[in-house]
């Protein structure tokens, strides 16, 4: 370690910032590792897998392994699971749980069936950190979160509501001017 790293650590310890110490030490380790790589001009043989699995170089607190995306459309409900790179692992709709027509609009029944199907099929997730993306889910948000928390470790929850609550503002109604006739 150089003098800069030692001084920085001592300042953080005096301020008693525990979390910041661990994050900065991992950041300083990554910087020193990358400087050594640059010094050796060894970019071609560098593999990121080795870099990511070294726990001293990077914190696993920031990583999310899978993304569960739940979207409500007007006539259907879609759930898909993808990894970080965007490769879809599982994709299910209300039709996959033997619902058709107007039955697909019954959100609670569809959700419970789809979540149970995911519990059976997505055993590869385990207790890895998961991001949950909810599209147009308004009233069933707590139901979804509580059900998925039973089996998975949810790290991030993002909600995207694209359906307006009251619709667009209507155009202002113009009244015709009436002219008074002189008698």
Secondary structure, DSSP 8 states (H G I E B T S, - for coil): --HHHHHHHHHHHHHT-HHHHHHHHHHHHHHHHHHHHHHHT--TT--HHHHHH-TTTS-GGG---EEEEEEE-SS-EEEEEEETTS-EEEEEEGGGGT--GGGGG-HHHHHHHHHHHHHHH-TTSTTSEEEEEEES--TTHHHHHHHHHTTSEEEEEEEE--S-SS-S---------------
